[in-house]
Amino acid sequence: MAGDSQRYSPRSPEDGSQWYFSRKEIEENSPSKLDGVDLKKEAYLRKSYCSFLQDLGMRLKVPQVTIASAIIFFHRFFLRQSHAKNDRRIIATVCMFLAGKVEETPRPLKDVIIVSYEIIHKKDPGAVQRIKQKV
């Protein structure tokens, strides 16, 4: 156990016991940065998917607390995982579904997927019809 305490700083994102980090700690320990995603791009991705989750939550008619929980889950996921190795659209959709369950405002998985797909493919109505037929 002594090796573990020396291996991780008490505020290291890898530790798992700590959820509050300074901006510097987040930037220095970013898995995305290690995979070649620069900080500016990572910040843009995070901001764009906060907007995506806000839109998804509003269309699903869930309370703001559910949307906020989905955003927190999303940020926490990418605190430990790389944007380069995970599809942000899938992760965001899963975060909204999970937040609905946690906040006791669940929506059927089918509805969450369809609304998410509608937002992602808003310029392609044919794609939306295809997903509705599959689900």
N, C-alpha and C positions, 0 to 999 in steps of 0.2 A: 504494500500500500504506500510505502514511503516513496517509491518510484513514481506512482501516480500523482502524488501531490506536487512533486518536482516537475513532472512532465507537463502539467496543465497549470496555468496561472489561475487564481481563484475566479477571475472574470473572463476566462477564455470561452469563446462560443462552443468549443468542442466539449467542455465540461458538462453541460446540460443542466447544471444546478442553478445557473444564473441567467436571468432574462433581461437585465438592464445593462446596456453597454453605451459607452460614449461613441460619438461619431467616429473618432479616431480608431477605437477598437473594432468597430464594424468594418471600416474601410480596410484596416490592416489584415483582418482575418477573413475577408470575404472569399468564399469558395469560388465565386464567379471570377474574381480577380485572378485567382490561381489558374483558372481555365482561359485566361486571355480576354475577359470582358472588362473593358475599362470602367472606371467609376462613374463617368458621365453617362455612359450607355446603361449601366445598371440602375442609376437613379431614374433615367428616362423610363426604363422598363417597369420599375416599381410604381412610378407615378401613373403610367398608362394603365396598369392593371388595377390600381386603386379606382380609377375612373370606370374601368370595365366592371369591377365588382359593384360599384355604386349603381351603375346602370342596370346590371343584372338584378340586384336587390330591389330596385324600384319597380322593375317590370314584374318581378315575382311578388310584389306587394308585401315584402317583409319589413319589420321595424328597423329603424336605423341601428339599433344595438346589434341586430343580426348581421347587418352589413359591416359594421365596425369589427365584429368578431371575425368575420371572413377575411377582412383586411389584415387583422392581427395574425391569424393563422397563416396567411400568405407570406407576410413578412418573416414570421418565425421559420417557416419552411425554408425560405431562401437565405436565412441567416446561416443555415447548416448545409444547404444544397446549392449547386451551381445553376445559374440561369442557362448556361451552355449545355447542360445535360438533361434538362427537364422542360417539357412543353408548358409554358406559362398559362396557356389557355385551359389546359386540362387541370393543372394545379388550382387555378382560380375557381374553376367550376366545382371542383371537389371541395374547396374551402367553403364555398357558399352552401353546398349541400350539408357539410358537417356543421357549419355555424347554425343552420336552421335547426338541426337536431339538438345541438348544445343549448341554444337559446329557447328551445321548446316552441319554435315557429317553423316546423318542418314543412317542406314542399316535396311532392313526389319527385323522385329522381328523374323520371321521364320529363316532367315540366322544367326542371332545372337544366337538363341537357338541351331540350328544344329551345328554350329562351337563350341560353348561352350560344347555341349554334346560330340562332337568328341574329344575335349581336355580332358574332364573328363574321358571318357571311351576309351582312345586311345588303350588300350590293349584288347578291346572287339569289333571287327568290327561288330559283330552281333547286338550289342546294337545300334551302329550308324545307321545301316540299319533299325532297328525297329523305331527309332525316326524319320527318314526321311519318313517312311510310315505314321506315325501318324500326322506329321505336314503338 
